[in-house]
Amino acid sequence: MTWFNSKPISAVFPDTGQSEGIVQRLVDSSSPMSKECSAERKPDLAPVRPPVSPTIGPSGSRGDMHTSAVGQRFSVAMWKMRIEDYGLIGDTQTAALVGIDGSIDWLCLPRFDSGACFAALLGDRSHGRWRLGPAAHDVRVERRYVPGTLVLETTFHTADGTARVVDCMPIRGSAPDVVRIVEGVAGHTVMEMDLVVRFDYGSTVPWVRRLDGTWSLVAGPDALELFAGVPVHGEDLSTVTTFTVGAGDRVAFVLTWHSSSAPAPRRADPDRVVPDTVAWWEAWSDRCVGGGRWETELRDSLVTLKALTYAPTGGIVAAPTTSLPEVIGGVRNWDYRYCWLRDATFTLQALLAAGFDDEAVAWRDWLLRALAGDPSQLQIMYGVAGERRLPELELGWLPGYEGSGPVRIGNGAATQRQLDVPGEVMDALHQARLAGIPPSTDAWEMQRTLLDWLESAWRETDSGLWEVRGEPRHFVHSKMMCWVAFDRGVQAVERFGVDGPAVRWAGLRDAVHAEVCQRGWDAQRGGARCQPAHDADGRFPASERPSSGRHDRGRPA
């Protein structure tokens, strides 16, 4: 995404066709879960924006099983959820996935990387979910987001009536809330609520009590308070109810998390917080600039990216989920609920291009805190508050999405060395300068320290963009991004007048350039190598040749 800068895209590329092409590339590449699922097949019907799911995929093995249920009549009892059957709601501190059947199958509280209280996405009902949908099995579903927001509306059409479920997570005050409102649209619709809470990634059944008009669900450090607008009761370790709505009826449900050692927070008023949430997102998304005829798609993609920011610190997570497989049945199932420096820079460039400078300043400040200290200890990813230790564990009680185990939390790649990351960091801060973000002395000192370390480190081996879990190697991409790092240092001095050894950095930039041209280019093929050549004939030894060009995140050694 190096084409982004501070101006609207139409100003950068005056030719209308080229401008629209760039915006389409942004829309196509903005999926926050794109690490986990490839986009070989998209839903047949996609009447909502942002996409019904911010993840479009997964690839291959499920492609011809069935078409998307959105806009079609289907059996709720028989339907098997695909990734694109989920919508995203969030409060810029965590996020939930809502299925077309009205079931929230994934939610971590209170942060993106906290334990999940609903984990049916990676298992089944017994691992936690919150379904709010029609009792009828023969249902036609329509969904949309309130334009420019993450307030999701799912409309269920049955033989006897039509009802709408409005889902949102209000921008957080003192505690995270999930607000769900059932609205009767026409006729009479029998609705069911099935709340199965299983804390700690589907493993822990809570203690449930009725207190002061709400239901309290507690286990260990976690507590949830359920307010229901109709009577509910316990049944087989779940909380359930059945009720009917007619045209004009409204029934609200509010689920609020708090620490079990603290008093329950004041309950959110659903009639107030839903319009407040709409207004907050509309005010944010209305600041979007550029996009031409793709303005709506661009705005909605940016809303999805905004949902992945962690408001208290400015960190940006790669995805709100863990362990969605690269290939159904495969084992490359990684936890992406952390802040990759590389990925965050791409998100940052997209936000800057659309005029969202506040997020750039917040991320820069987060970066300074996360990188503080010895640059040789630079990590490729951090927790949302800058945590460095992200130990990787396997959760054996969860079977995984469509049986694709193991399910993992934490990420062992956090300790890898990837020499392309300094280049991405330097370029992101360069883009911020181009966008007119107020300069920071601390940020420049950090950049200088990083380049001082890279002066010797760029010749070393690393794990590369592919995060291979084998012996470190030399990767051409890593070397090229080292060139970017030195180049952005030179430009900072020459174009923006900051203090630094531009001549020395220019020499290092030239040295990297020469190395890449000499050892990273295959004249026979007329293209770049994955790894530099080592043999006299220009080919690197067979033992070091990559077995494939596929993304190899976290491949076991």
C-alpha positions in Angstrom: 0.0 0.0 0.0 2.9 2.4 -0.6 0.7 4.4 -3.0 -1.0 6.2 -0.1 -0.1 9.7 1.1 -1.7 12.7 2.7 -3.9 13.7 -0.3 -7.2 12.3 -1.4 -6.5 9.4 -3.9 -8.1 11.4 -6.7 -5.6 14.1 -6.1 -2.6 11.8 -6.2 -3.9 10.1 -9.4 -5.8 12.6 -11.5 -6.8 10.0 -14.0 -10.2 8.8 -12.9 -9.7 5.2 -13.9 -6.4 4.9 -12.0 -7.9 6.5 -8.9 -10.8 4.1 -8.9 -8.4 1.2 -9.4 -6.4 2.2 -6.3 -9.5 2.5 -4.2 -10.7 -0.9 -5.4 -7.3 -2.3 -4.2 -7.9 -0.8 -0.8 -11.4 -2.2 -0.6 -10.2 -5.6 -1.7 -7.3 -5.7 0.7 -8.9 -4.2 3.8 -10.1 -7.5 5.4 -8.8 -7.6 8.9 -8.8 -11.4 8.9 -7.1 -11.7 5.5 -4.1 -13.4 7.2 -6.3 -16.2 8.2 -8.6 -16.8 5.2 -7.9 -16.3 1.5 -10.6 -14.8 -0.8 -10.9 -17.5 -3.4 -14.7 -17.4 -3.1 -16.9 -14.5 -2.0 -20.6 -14.8 -0.9 -23.1 -15.0 -3.8 -25.1 -12.2 -2.3 -23.6 -9.3 -0.4 -26.3 -6.6 0.2 -24.6 -5.1 3.3 -21.6 -2.8 3.7 -19.2 -3.2 5.4 -19.0 -6.8 4.1 -21.4 -9.2 6.0 -18.1 -10.5 7.4 -14.8 -8.6 7.3 -13.3 -12.0 6.4 -14.1 -13.2 2.8 -13.1 -16.9 2.5 -12.0 -19.4 3.5 -10.4 -21.0 0.5 -11.0 -24.1 -1.5 -12.6 -27.0 0.4 -15.9 -25.4 1.2 -16.3 -23.5 -2.0 -19.2 -25.4 -3.5 -21.0 -26.6 -0.4 -23.7 -24.0 -0.5 -24.4 -20.4 -1.4 -24.7 -17.6 1.0 -28.0 -17.5 3.0 -28.3 -13.7 3.0 -31.4 -12.8 1.0 -32.4 -16.5 0.6 -34.8 -18.8 2.4 -33.0 -21.5 4.4 -33.4 -23.9 7.4 -32.0 -22.4 10.6 -31.7 -25.9 12.0 -29.6 -27.3 9.1 -27.5 -24.2 8.2 -23.8 -24.5 8.8 -22.0 -21.2 9.2 -19.3 -20.0 6.9 -17.0 -17.2 7.7 -18.8 -14.8 5.4 -22.1 -15.6 7.2 -20.9 -13.5 10.2 -21.2 -9.8 10.7 -18.8 -7.7 12.9 -19.8 -5.4 15.8 -17.3 -3.8 18.1 -16.6 -0.9 20.5 -12.9 -0.2 19.5 -11.7 -2.3 22.4 -13.1 -5.7 21.4 -15.4 -7.2 18.8 -18.0 -9.9 18.3 -19.1 -12.0 15.3 -22.8 -12.3 14.7 -24.1 -15.1 12.5 -27.0 -14.8 10.0 -29.0 -17.0 12.4 -28.8 -14.3 15.0 -26.1 -16.1 17.0 -23.0 -14.3 18.5 -20.5 -17.1 18.2 -17.3 -15.2 19.1 -16.7 -12.5 21.8 -13.7 -11.8 24.0 -14.1 -9.6 27.0 -12.9 -7.1 28.0 -10.2 -6.8 25.3 -9.5 -8.3 21.9 -7.0 -10.7 23.4 -9.0 -11.6 26.5 -10.6 -15.1 27.0 -13.7 -15.7 24.9 -17.0 -16.1 26.6 -18.6 -17.2 23.3 -16.4 -19.6 21.3 -18.9 -21.6 19.2 -17.0 -20.2 16.2 -14.2 -22.7 17.0 -16.5 -25.4 18.3 -20.3 -25.7 18.9 -23.1 -24.4 21.1 -21.5 -26.1 24.2 -18.5 -23.7 23.9 -20.6 -20.6 24.3 -23.0 -18.5 22.1 -25.9 -16.1 22.3 -28.6 -16.8 19.8 -31.5 -14.4 19.3 -33.6 -15.4 16.3 -36.9 -16.8 15.1 -38.2 -20.2 16.4 -39.3 -21.1 12.8 -36.9 -23.1 10.8 -37.9 -21.9 7.3 -36.5 -18.3 7.3 -35.4 -15.7 4.8 -32.8 -13.3 6.1 -31.8 -9.8 5.1 -29.0 -7.8 6.7 -27.5 -4.4 6.5 -25.4 -2.0 8.5 -26.7 1.4 9.3 -24.7 3.3 6.7 -21.2 4.3 8.0 -21.6 2.4 11.3 -21.1 -0.9 12.9 -24.7 -1.1 14.0 -26.0 -4.3 12.4 -29.6 -5.0 11.5 -30.7 -8.5 10.7 -34.3 -9.0 9.4 -35.9 -12.4 9.6 -38.9 -13.2 7.4 -41.1 -16.2 8.5 -44.4 -17.5 7.3 -46.2 -15.7 10.1 -44.3 -12.4 10.4 -41.1 -10.4 10.1 -38.8 -9.3 12.9 -35.6 -7.3 13.0 -32.7 -7.8 15.5 -30.5 -4.7 16.0 -27.0 -5.5 17.3 -24.3 -3.1 18.5 -21.6 -2.6 21.0 -21.8 1.0 22.3 -18.5 2.9 22.4 -17.3 2.0 25.8 -17.9 4.0 29.0 -17.2 2.2 32.2 -17.8 -1.3 30.9 -18.3 -3.2 27.7 -21.9 -3.9 26.6 -23.6 -5.9 23.9 -27.0 -4.4 23.2 -29.6 -6.4 21.2 -33.0 -5.1 20.4 -35.8 -7.2 18.7 -38.3 -5.1 16.7 -41.5 -6.5 15.3 -41.9 -5.4 11.7 -45.0 -7.2 10.4 -47.3 -10.0 11.5 -46.3 -12.0 14.6 -42.9 -13.6 14.9 -42.0 -16.2 17.6 -38.5 -15.5 18.8 -36.1 -17.6 20.8 -33.2 -16.5 23.0 -30.5 -19.1 23.9 -27.6 -17.7 26.0 -24.8 -20.2 26.7 -21.9 -18.5 28.5 -18.7 -20.4 28.8 -15.8 -18.3 30.1 -12.1 -18.9 29.2 -12.6 -20.0 25.6 -15.6 -22.3 26.1 -14.2 -24.2 29.1 -15.8 -22.7 32.2 -19.5 -22.9 33.2 -20.5 -19.8 35.2 -22.5 -19.6 38.5 -25.8 -18.0 37.6 -28.0 -16.0 40.0 -30.9 -13.6 39.7 -30.0 -10.2 41.4 -32.1 -7.0 41.3 -33.9 -7.6 38.1 -30.8 -8.9 36.2 -29.1 -12.3 35.8 -25.5 -12.5 37.1 -23.1 -15.0 35.6 -19.8 -15.4 37.4 -16.7 -17.6 37.1 -13.3 -16.7 38.4 -12.3 -13.1 37.5 -15.2 -12.6 35.0 -18.8 -11.6 35.5 -21.6 -10.8 33.1 -24.9 -9.1 33.8 -27.9 -9.9 31.6 -30.8 -7.6 31.4 -33.8 -9.1 29.5 -36.9 -7.3 28.4 -38.9 -10.5 28.8 -38.8 -13.3 31.4 -36.0 -15.8 31.0 -35.2 -19.0 32.8 -32.4 -21.6 33.2 -32.4 -24.8 31.3 -29.5 -27.3 30.9 -26.8 -24.9 31.9 -28.1 -22.1 29.6 -30.5 -19.2 29.9 -33.4 -19.3 27.5 -36.8 -17.8 26.6 -39.4 -17.8 23.9 -41.5 -14.8 23.1 -43.6 -13.3 20.4 -43.3 -9.8 18.8 -45.9 -8.1 16.7 -45.6 -5.0 14.5 -44.2 -2.1 16.5 -43.1 -4.2 19.5 -39.5 -3.8 20.9 -37.8 -6.2 23.3 -34.3 -5.2 24.5 -31.4 -7.3 25.9 -28.2 -6.0 27.4 -25.1 -8.1 28.3 -22.5 -6.2 30.4 -19.0 -7.5 31.5 -17.3 -6.5 34.7 -14.6 -7.8 37.0 -16.2 -10.3 39.4 -14.5 -8.6 42.3 -16.1 -5.2 41.4 -19.7 -4.0 41.8 -21.9 -4.4 38.7 -21.8 -1.2 36.6 -24.8 0.8 35.8 -26.9 -0.8 33.1 -26.9 0.7 29.7 -30.2 2.2 28.5 -30.8 0.5 25.1 -33.1 3.2 23.8 -30.4 5.7 24.3 -27.1 3.9 23.5 -28.2 2.5 20.1 -28.8 6.0 18.6 -25.7 7.3 20.4 -23.7 4.5 18.8 -25.1 5.3 15.4 -24.3 9.0 15.9 -20.7 8.2 17.0 -19.9 6.0 14.0 -21.6 8.4 11.6 -19.6 11.3 12.9 -16.4 9.3 12.5 -17.0 7.9 9.1 -18.3 11.2 7.7 -14.7 12.5 7.9 -13.7 10.2 5.1 -12.3 12.0 2.1 -11.7 10.8 -1.4 -12.8 7.6 -3.1 -14.8 8.9 -6.1 -17.6 6.5 -7.1 -16.1 4.1 -4.6 -16.7 6.4 -1.7 -19.2 4.2 0.1 -17.0 1.1 -0.2 -14.0 3.0 0.9 -15.8 4.4 3.9 -17.1 1.1 5.0 -13.7 -0.6 4.6 -12.3 2.2 6.9 -15.0 1.5 9.5 -13.9 -2.1 9.6 -10.3 -1.0 10.1 -11.3 1.5 12.8 -13.1 -1.4 14.6 -9.7 -3.1 14.9 -8.1 -0.2 16.8 -7.7 -0.4 20.5 -8.9 3.0 21.8 -7.1 3.1 25.2 -3.6 2.8 23.6 -3.8 3.4 19.9 -2.7 -0.2 19.0 -4.2 -1.8 15.9 -4.9 -5.6 16.0 -4.5 -7.7 12.9 -7.9 -9.5 13.5 -10.4 -10.0 16.3 -10.2 -13.8 16.2 -7.8 -16.7 16.6 -7.3 -20.0 14.8 -9.3 -19.5 11.7 -7.5 -21.8 9.3 -5.5 -20.8 6.2 -6.9 -24.1 4.7 -9.9 -26.1 6.0 -8.5 -29.1 7.9 -5.0 -27.6 8.0 -2.8 -26.8 11.0 -1.8 -23.2 10.2 -4.2 -21.7 12.7 -2.7 -18.7 14.4 -3.8 -16.1 16.9 -4.0 -12.7 15.2 -5.4 -10.7 18.1 -2.2 -8.7 18.4 -0.5 -5.7 16.9 1.8 -6.6 14.0 3.9 -3.6 13.2 3.9 -4.5 9.5 0.1 -4.8 9.3 -0.6 -1.8 11.4 1.5 0.4 9.1 -0.7 -0.7 6.1 -3.8 0.2 8.1 -2.3 3.5 9.2 -1.5 4.4 5.6 -5.1 3.7 4.6 -6.5 5.8 7.4 -4.0 8.6 6.6 -5.0 8.6 2.9 -8.6 9.1 3.9 -7.9 12.0 6.3 -8.0 10.2 9.7 -4.9 11.8 11.3 -5.9 11.2 15.0 -5.5 7.4 14.6 -2.0 8.1 13.1 -0.9 10.1 16.2 -2.4 7.5 18.6 -0.6 4.7 16.8 2.7 6.6 16.7 2.5 7.2 20.5 1.7 3.5 21.0 4.7 2.6 18.9 7.0 4.8 21.0 5.9 3.0 24.1 6.0 -0.5 22.6 9.5 0.0 21.1 11.0 1.7 24.1 14.4 0.4 25.0 17.1 -1.5 23.1 16.3 -1.6 19.3 17.8 -5.1 19.1 14.8 -6.3 21.1 12.4 -5.0 18.5 9.5 -7.5 18.1 7.3 -8.0 15.1 4.2 -7.9 17.2 3.0 -6.7 20.6 -0.1 -6.9 22.7 -2.7 -4.1 22.5 -1.1 -2.3 25.4 2.5 -3.0 24.2 2.9 -6.4 25.9 5.9 -8.3 24.8 5.3 -11.8 26.2 2.7 -13.6 24.1 3.2 -17.3 25.0 1.6 -19.7 22.6 -0.8 -22.4 24.0 -3.0 -25.0 22.4 -6.6 -25.4 23.6 -7.3 -29.0 23.3 -11.0 -28.8 24.3 -11.9 -26.8 21.2 -12.1 -28.8 17.9 -11.4 -25.7 15.7 -13.3 -24.1 12.9 -14.8 -27.0 10.9 -12.5 -29.3 12.8 -9.4 -27.4 11.8 -7.3 -27.9 14.9 -5.3 -27.1 16.9 -6.8 -23.9 18.4 -4.1 -21.6 19.6 -3.9 -18.6 21.8 -0.8 -16.4 22.0 1.7 -16.4 19.1 5.2 -17.9 19.2 6.3 -15.8 16.2 6.4 -12.8 18.5 10.1 -13.5 19.3 11.2 -13.9 15.7 13.5 -11.4 14.0 12.0 -10.0 10.8 14.3 -7.4 9.2 11.6 -5.9 7.0 9.8 -4.5 10.0 12.1 -1.5 10.5 11.4 -0.5 6.9 7.7 -0.6 7.4 7.9 1.4 10.6 10.2 4.0 9.0 7.8 4.3 6.0 4.7 4.6 8.2 6.3 7.5 10.1 7.4 9.0 6.7 3.8 8.9 5.5 2.7 10.6 8.7 5.1 13.5 8.0 3.8 13.7 4.4 0.3 13.9 5.8 1.3 16.9 8.0 1.1 15.0 11.3 2.8 17.2 13.9 6.5 16.1 14.4 7.6 14.4 17.5 11.2 14.7 18.8 10.8 11.4 20.7 9.7 9.7 17.5 12.7 10.9 15.5 15.1 9.8 18.3 13.5 6.4 18.2 14.0 6.3 14.4 17.6 7.3 14.6 18.3 4.6 17.2 16.5 2.0 15.0 18.7 3.0 12.0 21.9 2.8 14.1 21.0 -0.8 15.0 20.0 -1.7 11.4 23.4 -0.4 10.1 24.9 -3.7 11.2 21.8 -5.9 11.5 20.7 -5.7 7.9 23.3 -8.2 6.8 22.0 -10.9 9.2 19.5 -13.7 8.7 15.9 -13.5 9.8 12.5 -15.3 9.6 11.2 -13.1 6.9 7.7 -11.9 5.9 6.6 -15.6 6.0 7.5 -16.1 9.6 9.0 -19.5 9.0 9.5 -21.5 12.1 12.8 -23.0 11.0 16.4 -21.8 10.8 16.7 -18.0 10.0 17.6 -17.3 6.4 18.4 -14.4 4.1 15.2 -13.1 2.4 15.3 -10.6 -0.5 12.2 -8.9 0.7 13.8 -8.2 4.1 16.8 -6.7 2.4 14.6 -4.5 0.2 12.7 -3.2 3.2 16.1 -2.4 4.9 16.7 -0.2 1.8 13.3 1.5 2.5 14.4 2.2 6.1 17.6 3.9 5.2 15.9 5.8 2.3 13.2 7.2 4.7 15.9 8.3 7.1 17.7 10.1 4.2 14.4 11.7 3.1 13.6 12.8 6.7 16.8 14.8 6.8 16.7 16.2 3.2 13.0 17.0 3.0 12.0 17.7 6.5 15.2 19.2 7.9 15.6 16.9 10.9 19.1 16.2 12.2 20.8 13.0 11.2 23.8 11.4 9.2 22.1 11.4 5.8 25.3 10.8 3.9 26.1 7.7 5.9 22.5 6.4 5.6 22.7 7.1 1.8 25.8 4.9 1.6 24.0 2.1 3.5 21.1 2.5 1.2 23.4 2.1 -1.8 25.0 -0.9 -0.3 21.7 -2.7 0.2 20.7 -1.8 -3.3 23.9 -3.3 -4.7 23.4 -6.5 -2.6 19.8 -6.9 -3.8 20.7 -6.4 -7.4 23.7 -8.7 -7.3 22.2 -11.5 -5.3 18.5 -11.0 -5.3 17.8 -10.9 -9.0 17.5 -13.9 -11.2 18.5 -12.8 -14.7 17.5 -16.2 -16.2 13.9 -15.8 -15.0 13.9 -12.1 -15.2 12.5 -11.7 -11.7 13.4 -11.4 -8.0 14.4 -14.3 -5.9 12.7 -15.3 -2.6 16.2 -15.7 -1.1 19.6 -14.3 -2.2 21.8 -16.4 -4.5 24.9 -18.0 -2.9 26.4 -20.3 -5.5 28.9 -19.1 -8.1 26.3 -19.9 -10.9 23.8 -17.5 -9.3 21.7 -20.2 -7.6 21.5 -20.7 -3.9 22.1 -24.2 -2.6 19.3 -26.7 -2.8 19.1 -27.1 1.0 18.2 -23.4 1.2 15.7 -23.2 -1.7 12.2 -22.4 -0.5 9.8 -25.3 -1.1 7.0 -23.0 -2.2 6.1 -19.4 -2.6 3.1 -19.7 -0.4 2.7 -17.7 2.8 4.3 -19.8 5.5 3.3 -18.1 8.7 4.3 -20.2 11.6 5.2 -23.3 9.7 6.7 -25.9 12.1 10.4 -26.4 11.7 
